[in-house]
Amino acid sequence: MTESNLMLKDIAIRLFKANAIKFGNITTGSGAVTPVYFDLRVIVSYPSLMKDLSILLSQRVQELIKVNEAAHPEPTRTIVCGVPYTAVPITSLVSVNADIPMIMKRKQAKDYGTKNLIEGVWSKGDTCILVDDVIMFGDSILEIATELTNSGLNCSQVVVICDREQGAIEKVARRGIKVYALLTLSEIMKYLLESNYVTNQDCDMVQNYLANNQVSDQLINGQ
């Protein structure tokens, strides 16, 4: 196992121990019932885990910037934005680690003060890399990427902690948005199995769920 894989295995186990990965018949915010649920809001209470996750995310963001710079002779300024609101705390650490400016996207404008939907310093034409915790259906990523694009930012790249492998990455790719995940659900289950935190039966249950709960054409809305 490579050093990178060892680091990711360690992250997966620490997420499980922090109860950020839960098993059972759990109803998500969308109303879907899943046998495995990610609650990454809890990682704000685990600073060392937050730190290590942010370092890995920062490395991915910096890799994307290098690729972008190589592809464009006159690269634009790059900023990062966390998908509201779970990803905002860790995006702050990514910003600091990578020394990249950050903006914050509000879900709705305030009716007082500046009334801004986007907080921070940015200019039209800037490249904005999104950071998110988990991609399940991809709707929140599509929504914020569209809003940032409509505001004049170039927003077509996303770095996430986990891909649930339900077809969302392919879904958003049809809209010109590329998602890069640190971990997939299958990889997490593999790492937990190797460390005896889950059973083969648990892994089979998750794989059966994934096989029968892929993003449908209806969810894609014809795109």
C-alpha positions as CSV (number, residue, x, y, z in Angstrom):
1,M,0.0,0.0,0.0
2,T,1.4,3.4,-1.0
3,E,2.0,6.2,1.6
4,S,-0.9,8.1,0.1
5,N,-3.3,5.1,0.5
6,L,-2.1,4.6,4.0
7,M,-3.0,8.2,4.8
8,L,-6.4,7.8,3.3
9,K,-7.0,4.6,5.2
10,D,-6.1,6.4,8.4
11,I,-8.5,9.2,7.5
12,A,-11.3,6.7,6.8
13,I,-10.8,5.0,10.2
14,R,-10.7,8.2,12.1
15,L,-13.9,9.4,10.4
16,F,-15.5,6.2,11.5
17,K,-14.2,6.5,15.1
18,A,-15.5,10.1,15.1
19,N,-19.0,8.8,14.2
20,A,-18.8,10.8,11.0
21,I,-19.7,7.6,9.2
22,K,-22.9,5.9,10.5
23,F,-24.6,2.7,9.6
24,G,-28.3,1.8,9.8
25,N,-31.5,2.7,7.9
26,I,-31.0,6.5,7.9
27,T,-33.1,9.1,6.2
28,T,-31.2,11.8,4.4
29,G,-32.2,15.4,4.0
30,S,-33.5,14.5,0.5
31,G,-35.8,11.9,2.0
32,A,-33.7,9.0,0.6
33,V,-33.1,6.1,3.0
34,T,-29.5,4.8,3.1
35,P,-27.6,2.1,5.0
36,V,-24.6,4.4,5.4
37,Y,-24.6,8.0,6.2
38,F,-21.9,10.7,6.4
39,D,-22.2,13.3,9.0
40,L,-19.0,15.3,8.5
41,R,-20.3,18.2,10.5
42,V,-18.9,16.5,13.6
43,I,-15.3,16.8,12.4
44,V,-15.1,20.4,13.7
45,S,-14.8,18.8,17.1
46,Y,-11.7,16.8,16.0
47,P,-9.0,19.4,15.2
48,S,-6.3,16.9,14.3
49,L,-8.6,15.2,11.9
50,M,-9.7,18.5,10.4
51,K,-6.1,19.5,10.0
52,D,-5.1,16.3,8.2
53,L,-8.1,16.4,6.0
54,S,-7.5,20.0,5.1
55,I,-3.9,19.2,4.1
56,L,-5.0,16.5,1.7
57,L,-7.7,18.7,0.2
58,S,-5.1,21.5,-0.1
59,Q,-2.8,19.3,-2.0
60,R,-5.6,18.4,-4.4
61,V,-6.4,22.1,-4.9
62,Q,-2.8,22.9,-5.6
63,E,-2.5,20.1,-8.1
64,L,-5.6,21.5,-9.9
65,I,-4.0,25.0,-10.0
66,K,-0.9,23.6,-11.6
67,V,-2.9,21.8,-14.2
68,N,-4.9,24.9,-14.9
69,E,-1.8,27.0,-15.2
70,A,-0.2,24.5,-17.6
71,A,-3.4,24.6,-19.8
72,H,-3.7,28.4,-19.8
73,P,-0.8,30.6,-20.7
74,E,-2.4,33.5,-18.8
75,P,-3.9,31.8,-15.7
76,T,-6.6,33.6,-13.8
77,R,-6.5,34.3,-10.1
78,T,-7.7,31.2,-8.1
79,I,-10.0,31.3,-5.1
80,V,-11.8,28.6,-3.1
81,C,-15.3,28.4,-1.8
82,G,-16.9,25.9,0.5
83,V,-20.4,24.5,-0.4
84,P,-22.6,25.9,2.4
85,Y,-22.5,25.1,5.1
86,T,-20.8,21.9,6.2
87,A,-17.7,22.4,4.0
88,V,-17.1,26.0,5.0
89,P,-15.0,25.3,8.2
90,I,-12.6,22.9,6.4
91,T,-12.4,25.2,3.4
92,S,-11.1,27.9,5.7
93,L,-8.2,25.6,6.6
94,V,-7.6,24.8,2.9
95,S,-7.4,28.5,2.2
96,V,-4.8,29.0,4.9
97,N,-2.8,25.8,4.1
98,A,-2.6,26.5,0.4
99,D,-2.4,30.3,0.8
100,I,-5.4,30.8,-1.6
101,P,-8.1,33.4,-1.0
102,M,-11.5,32.2,0.0
103,I,-15.0,33.5,-0.6
104,M,-18.2,32.4,1.1
105,K,-21.5,31.9,-0.7
106,R,-24.6,32.7,1.3
107,K,-27.8,30.6,0.7
108,Q,-29.7,33.8,0.6
109,A,-28.8,37.5,0.8
110,K,-29.2,39.4,4.1
111,D,-31.8,42.1,4.1
112,Y,-29.4,44.5,5.8
113,G,-25.8,45.6,5.5
114,T,-24.1,44.8,2.2
115,K,-26.9,42.4,1.2
116,N,-24.1,40.3,-0.6
117,L,-24.7,36.8,-1.7
118,I,-20.9,36.3,-2.1
119,E,-18.8,37.4,0.8
120,G,-15.1,38.1,0.3
121,V,-12.9,39.7,-2.3
122,W,-13.1,38.5,-5.8
123,S,-13.3,39.7,-9.4
124,K,-15.2,38.5,-12.5
125,G,-13.0,36.1,-14.4
126,D,-11.5,34.5,-11.3
127,T,-11.3,30.8,-11.1
128,C,-13.2,29.4,-8.2
129,I,-12.6,25.8,-7.0
130,L,-15.4,24.4,-4.8
131,V,-14.8,22.3,-1.7
132,D,-17.5,20.0,-0.4
133,D,-17.7,17.1,2.1
134,V,-19.7,14.4,0.3
135,I,-21.3,14.1,-3.1
136,M,-24.5,12.1,-3.2
137,F,-26.8,13.5,-5.9
138,G,-24.7,16.6,-6.8
139,D,-27.6,19.1,-6.7
140,S,-26.0,21.4,-4.1
141,I,-22.8,21.5,-6.2
142,L,-24.7,22.2,-9.4
143,E,-26.7,25.0,-7.7
144,I,-23.7,26.9,-6.2
145,A,-21.5,26.4,-9.3
146,T,-24.3,27.8,-11.4
147,E,-24.8,30.8,-9.1
148,L,-21.1,31.5,-9.0
149,T,-20.8,31.2,-12.7
150,N,-23.7,33.6,-13.2
151,S,-21.9,36.0,-11.0
152,G,-18.9,36.0,-13.3
153,L,-16.6,33.4,-11.8
154,N,-15.1,30.4,-13.6
155,C,-16.4,27.5,-11.5
156,S,-16.0,24.1,-13.0
157,Q,-13.9,22.1,-10.5
158,V,-14.8,20.6,-7.2
159,V,-12.8,18.8,-4.6
160,V,-14.7,16.6,-2.2
161,I,-13.8,14.3,0.7
162,C,-16.0,11.4,-0.3
163,D,-17.8,10.3,-3.5
164,R,-20.8,8.0,-2.5
165,E,-20.5,6.5,-6.0
166,Q,-24.2,7.0,-6.9
167,G,-23.5,8.5,-10.3
168,A,-23.4,12.2,-9.1
169,I,-19.9,12.8,-10.5
170,E,-21.1,11.7,-14.0
171,K,-24.2,13.8,-13.5
172,V,-22.4,17.0,-12.8
173,A,-19.8,16.3,-15.5
174,R,-22.6,16.5,-18.0
175,R,-22.9,20.2,-16.9
176,G,-19.1,20.7,-17.4
177,I,-18.1,20.4,-13.8
178,K,-15.3,18.0,-12.8
179,V,-15.3,16.5,-9.3
180,Y,-12.2,15.1,-7.6
181,A,-12.7,12.9,-4.6
182,L,-10.2,12.0,-1.9
183,L,-12.1,8.8,-1.1
184,T,-14.9,6.7,-2.6
185,L,-17.5,4.9,-0.5
186,S,-16.1,1.5,-1.7
187,E,-12.6,2.5,-0.6
188,I,-13.9,3.5,2.8
189,M,-15.7,0.2,3.2
190,K,-12.6,-1.7,2.1
191,Y,-10.4,0.1,4.6
192,L,-12.9,-0.4,7.4
193,L,-13.1,-4.1,6.5
194,E,-9.4,-4.5,6.5
195,S,-9.3,-3.1,10.1
196,N,-12.2,-5.2,11.3
197,Y,-14.6,-2.2,11.9
198,V,-17.2,-3.6,9.5
199,T,-18.0,-7.1,8.2
200,N,-18.3,-8.6,4.7
201,Q,-22.0,-8.5,5.2
202,D,-21.9,-4.8,5.8
203,C,-19.8,-4.3,2.6
204,D,-22.3,-6.5,0.6
205,M,-25.2,-4.4,2.0
206,V,-23.6,-1.2,0.9
207,Q,-22.7,-2.5,-2.6
208,N,-26.2,-3.8,-3.1
209,Y,-27.5,-0.4,-2.1
210,L,-25.2,1.4,-4.6
211,A,-26.2,-1.0,-7.3
212,N,-29.9,-0.2,-6.8
213,N,-29.7,3.5,-6.0
214,Q,-27.9,5.3,-8.8
215,V,-28.7,8.8,-10.0
216,S,-31.6,8.4,-12.4
217,D,-32.4,10.2,-15.7
218,Q,-35.2,11.9,-13.8
219,L,-32.8,13.4,-11.3
220,I,-30.6,14.6,-14.1
221,N,-33.5,16.6,-15.4
222,G,-32.7,15.8,-19.0
223,Q,-29.2,17.2,-18.9
